[in-house]
């Protein structure tokens, strides 16, 4: 996703215009245990990859999607309604 979908013009434009990116690395690194815990708290999932849209005012997840997602469906997810 990061290499093939995120750079595509429509996705890149949507991400740049409407989102601030944050990443939790749950497959290694110095904060892996804390990141896994945070992922579980926010998403109730340990799936990788998992994408979450978070309300910037409340910090609450608005919608989430796990797995590899084709460009058209990822754009629908990004633009989608609040769940």
N, C-alpha and C positions, 0 to 999 in steps of 0.2 A: 504494500500500500504506500509506504513512504517513498519508495523509489518509482513506482509505476503510476499510481493514482494521484497522489498529492501534487505532483508537478504539472499535471494536465491543466491547460488554461482555465477551464470552467471551475475546476475544483480549487486551484490555486487562487483564483479571483474570489471565490466564496470564502475561503479560509482567511485570506488577507483582509477582506473587507469587513467580515462579521465576527471573527473569532480571535482569541488570544490562545496560542498553543501552549499546552503544558504536557509533559510526559512523565510517566512513572515507569522506570525500568525495573521490571520484576524478574528478570532472568540473570541478574548479576549486578555487581557494583556494591559500594559501601553501604547503601541504604536499602538493599534488596528486601530485608525482612520488614522494615517500616513501610516500604512501597507496597508490598504484598498485602499488608494489613490495611493500608489505606484503600487499595483497590477493592478489597473484600467489603470494607465499610461502605464505600461509595456505590458499588455496583452489585453487591451480593453475588459476585462471580469471580472465578479465578481464570477465566478464559483469556487467551492471548491470541491475537490482539483483541482489545475491546476499546471502543470509542464511546466517549461520554460527552454530552453537551451539558454544561453546568451553568446554573443561573448565577451571574456575577454578583447579584445582590444578596442572595441567601446561601450560596455555596451548595445548594441542593441539585442533584442530577435531574435534568429535564427529560432526557432520553438517552438511550444507550443501544449499542449494536455490537455484537461480537463477530469475529471472523473476518475473512477476506470478503470485500464487497465490491462489485463492479462499479465503475464510475457513475453510471446513471442512478443506481440505487444509493450510492454514497451521497450524491447531491440531494436526492429526495430526503435522506436522513438528515443532512445538514439543514435543509430548509424546512423540515417537517414540523408538525405541530408538537406542542408540549404534551408529553405523556403523563 
